[in-house]
Amino acid sequence: MIAKNEARLRRARKTRLKIAELKTVRLSVHRTNEHIYAQVFSACGSKVLAAASSLEPEVRKDLANGGNVGAATVIGKLIAERAKKAGIEQVAFDRGGFQYHGRVKALAEAARAAGLKF
């Protein structure tokens, strides 16, 4: 029997290989029970161009809980602002093997609403 995390990482690996073929900038999302994280990686995948998480002190003072849809929405807006400040308009969305539902979906929709295209 495959462990839950191993299956998620297998799904994530397939997505990352496809994005690597496209040679495009990647918006990667990771979620835990307590927090949500987003990073924008360069096309080669070796450099982080922008990052945001619910662990940041300026974000935490506004949020009571970092592991809910409200926090994901805030992080989605924040990562889009930081990516645009770095000159990035278009990204490929990497959900990290997580289901496109709930917090992952909220982050993606907030980033799109803030002007990031994917």
PyMOL commands that set and color helices and strands:
alter all, ss='L'
color gray80, all
select helices_A, chain A and resi 4-22+57-60+69-85+103-113
alter helices_A, ss='H'
color red, helices_A
select strands_A, chain A and resi 26-31+36-41+48-53+92-94
alter strands_A, ss='S'
color yellow, strands_A
deselect
rebuild
show_as cartoon
